[in-house]
C-alpha cells in the first residue's frame, strides 16, 4: 500500500531500508493479520504497523514488530500505543509465543518489552535495542541465537 510506505518514508531517516531489520524482511511476506493502520474519520492515514515472521536460533519462531510509524500531525495522541497494544493482543490470540523488535527500551518497556540477552540481530544492530515481549508465560525463556529469516 503506497500510503503506508509514504508514511514510513516520512517518519524515518533516508536509508531506512538498509537497516538490518529490512534484510530479514526482504522477500518475506508480512503477517497480514498483524499489519494494521489507523485512519481518521476522513480516511486519512494516521499510523501504521507491520509484523514479520523470523526465526531465532535453530528452531524458535518469533514475530518481528516494525516498523511502526505515526504521522507527525497525529503524534502525541496515543496512535502508536494503540497499534502496539492491538498487535500484542492479536498475536496472542493467534497463538504466537514471542514478539521482538529493535527499539528504545524506555518507550517499549511499558508494553512489556525487555532486553533480550543472547538474541542476536544482524550487525550493526546495538544489542541494547533488541527487545522482546512474552506472549505466553516464558515465551522467551531459553531462546537465544541469531535472528534469521523464517525457514
ABEGO torsion letter per residue (X at the ends): XAAAAAAAAAABBBGAAABAAAAAABGBBBBAAABBBBBBAAGBBABBBBBBBBBBEAABBBBBBOBBBBBAAABGAGAAAAAAAAAAAAAAAAGBABBBBBBBAAAAAAAGBBBBBGBBBBOABBAAABBBBBABBGAABGBBEBBBBBX
